[in-house]
Amino acid sequence: MRKKITIPEILLMKQEGRKVTVLTAYDYPTARLVDAGGVDAILVGDSAGVVFSGHENTLPVTMDEMLYHVKAVVRARPKALVVADMPFMACQSGEIEALKNCGRMLQEGGAEAVKIEGGSNMAPIIRAVTEMDIPVMGHVGLTPQSVHRMGGYKVQGRKDQAERILEDAHAVQEAGAFAVVLEGIPAKLAARITEMLDIPTIGIGAGPACDGQVLVIHDILGLCEKYSPKFVKRYADLAPLVTEAARQYVSEVKDGTFPTEEHSFS
């Protein structure tokens, strides 16, 4: 049987050169399925706001909504490490509010770590949270909660921005994060950061040199039609299968071929 993945194991994977695999999940059945696939960590992402709830971005997602998703994932009892995304404004209002909200993710939600977006600007918050023994995964580069400042989902870290991203990654590590997501940055920059840091880098749109990769489950299964980022590889195309199953059901109910005696009680 596969052993439970812990934070020391994630750190060891970088030291031994083993890639870290991460997928998102937002509910019990999906968590069971991706865990059976062998992922090292499940990220209960605030991307649920887009792929699950239909919002245009992640900003409307609340703490209560994230707790709902985290609880559902934890009920699957995954062997993967469960990391909960901290939604917009859950940590930005100061250390006391951040500690309270991050604590809720572990105490009420059952998560084993939290993810906080932001670099140097959020380093004091990350430090305060980690000092309370709440494990933190950082997130720098393209940070979706900063979509308005960035003018959209645009690649970060090109030209004069590169040094800022390097500083952000270093600040997150120094603040005590056990890993950091690098999103939407040039592959060469991600390689520099990965070599520079002692903690694992988890890439999404950051090239192959990162210590691990994360993708949104709806993207790799072809279930999100809102967008199709360049960095996504579609491993299955389930949308047509679901639609066809619904069509067959509708047809059989309307023409009376379902249900039959096989599906009825005597």
HELIX and SHEET records of a PDB file:
HELIX    1   1 ILE A    7  GLU A   16  1                                  10    
HELIX    2   2 TYR A   28  ALA A   36  1                                   9    
HELIX    3   3 ALA A   48  VAL A   51  1                                   4    
HELIX    4   4 MET A   63  VAL A   74  1                                  12    
HELIX    5   5 GLU A   95  GLN A  107  1                                  13    
HELIX    6   6 SER A  120  MET A  122  5                                   3    
HELIX    7   7 ALA A  123  GLU A  131  1                                   9    
HELIX    8   8 PRO A  144  SER A  146  5                                   3    
HELIX    9   9 VAL A  147  MET A  150  1                                   4    
HELIX   10  10 LYS A  159  GLN A  161  5                                   3    
HELIX   11  11 ALA A  162  GLU A  174  1                                  13    
HELIX   12  12 ALA A  187  MET A  196  1                                  10    
HELIX   13  13 ILE A  217  ILE A  220  1                                   4    
HELIX   14  14 ALA A  239  ASP A  255  1                                  17    
HELIX   15  15 GLU A  261  HIS A  263  5                                   3    
SHEET    1   A 9 VAL A  20  THR A  24  0                                        
SHEET    2   A 9 ALA A  41  VAL A  44  1                                        
SHEET    3   A 9 LEU A  81  ASP A  85  1                                        
SHEET    4   A 9 ALA A 113  GLU A 117  1                                        
SHEET    5   A 9 VAL A 136  GLY A 141  1                                        
SHEET    6   A 9 ALA A 179  GLU A 183  1                                        
SHEET    7   A 9 THR A 201  ILE A 204  1                                        
SHEET    8   A 9 GLY A 212  LEU A 215  1                                        
SHEET    9   A 9 VAL A  20  THR A  24  1                                        
END                                                                             
